[in-house]
Amino acid sequence: METPLSPSPLPLTLQLDPISVEDIPVDDEFDPVEEALLSPTSKQRYRSGALQHRCGFGFIKGATVRTKYFRLRDHGLLGYFSQDDHTASLEIMFTLFTTIEAMPSTNTFVLRSVDIVQTATWLKVEDPVTFKTNSADELETWVADIRTKLDLMKRKEDAKSYRKRSMIPVHNADDLVFSITDDPPYYRTFSHKFLLLNEIGEGSFSIVRKAVNRVTAEMCAVKCSKHTPALLEEVAILKQLHHPNIVNLHGVYKLDELFYIVMDYMADGDLCDKLIQVQKFPEPHVRHVITMVARGIQCIHSLNIVHRYAKCP
């Protein structure tokens, strides 16, 4: 009997040989484009920026205002003390009943029926949460993008009853922690083995940062994420894949409530960025790239896994 193909919950990254795109000349008549994946209004991968929010002090509600760097995700707003932080100090989680109300006269908007998770106990944020932007244009784009996320959440909930269960086994979170190398005892913890550097990408539930392996001095990419069912499935799939055209998984570490997924660092960027830069590829390069993509897809199909997102954005 034929085994059904198991859908991958998140898109896998196919690794391309850099010689296939690195030597393509850039046509000077085209202006460079910085972003490839656009959100509905912000022309960024995900909306982010500084926002003021009201919080209570002691028993007094809304007594003071604090400024944080917020990142909009599919599940809510994540607030950080600074743009360089990778651990959120405030999480405003959307629910199916969340509503947003814009107040243009004061450049503010209010989120109601949200779940709130925060690390600080002396400054308390309560539902509803009021946010203030720096301008009317920022207010308009924040509200539009948040409404898009809320609509997307409701559509996903409606589709759940029709979604097939994944064939990939789901493990307990602690069972995912591993390393492909047998390190000395001191380097078996994430903070001792890796040095986190700047942020290089964002996902719905995670931030991707560049890092240095202190043992080998090699660069790597580290996805910083909280535990989610999708993360369990993603790691379970990646642990099965070993192919030169697929980004390799080097290990999974857990520190407090965060998981750190260590993978290959792709220094030359992705294919879409290069395509925007050069506008078109010569036919021999196209054949070479498609061949490598096909080999990567053939590998995952041999393991009864479907990619579902093999396209240039």
Secondary structure, 3 states (H helix, E strand, C coil): CCCCCEECCCCCCECCCCHHHHCCCCCCCCCCCCCCCCCCCCCCCCCEEEEEEEEEECCEEEEEEEEEEEEEECCEEEEECCCCCCCCCEEEECCCCCEEEEEHHHCEEEEECCEEEECCCCEECCCCEEEECCCHHHHHHHHHHHHHHHHHHHHHHHHHHHCCCCCCCCCCHHHHCEECCCCCHHHHCHHHHEEEEEEEEECCCEEEEEEEECCCCCEEEEEEEECCHHHHHHHHHHCCCCCCCECCEEEEEEECCEEEEEEECCCCCCHHHHHHHHCCCCHHHHHHHHHHHHHHHHHHHHCCEECCCCCCC
